[in-house]
């Protein structure tokens, strides 16, 4: 299944544009990168993957709208999954986009 194109379009409208922003198809979804660091991605399963500070992972998992991102049976600390129904709410979606972009901007740029 392809990623949710409507969600990807909504992310494009909400994410702050700039020369450091790029998009790349990854893991069956569409990732939005800041200076080469993934910030958020429209998931192939619906919903959105969000990159967060690993130190905040446990605290953020207490919120009802996210769950751990699991890849290959392993929980990926520093990555959360925003459920598709939560992503339907523009306020919630914007908050999580800003969180992911903020963390990605805190990382050193990746070399091309």
JODA-V96258 format. One record per pair of residues at least 12 apart in sequence whose C-alpha atoms are under 6 Angstrom apart, sorted by sequence separation. I is the first residue (numbers start at 1). GAP is how many residues later the second one is. D is the distance in whole Angstrom. If there is no record, write none. Layout:
I|GAP|D  I|GAP|D
This chain:
21|12|6  30|12|5  39|12|5  68|12|5  69|12|5  21|13|5  29|13|5  67|13|6  68|13|6  20|14|5  29|14|5  67|14|5  20|15|5  29|15|5  66|15|5  28|16|5  66|16|5  65|17|6  57|21|6  65|21|6  54|23|6  54|24|4  53|25|6  3|26|5  52|26|5  51|27|6  52|27|6  51|28|5  50|29|6  50|30|5  49|31|6  49|32|5  48|33|6  8|34|6  48|34|5  47|35|6  47|36|5  47|37|4  46|38|5  3|39|6  3|40|5  47|40|6  3|41|4  2|42|5  4|42|6  52|48|6  51|49|5  50|50|5  52|51|6  40|60|6  39|61|5  39|62|5  39|65|5  37|67|6  35|74|5  36|74|5
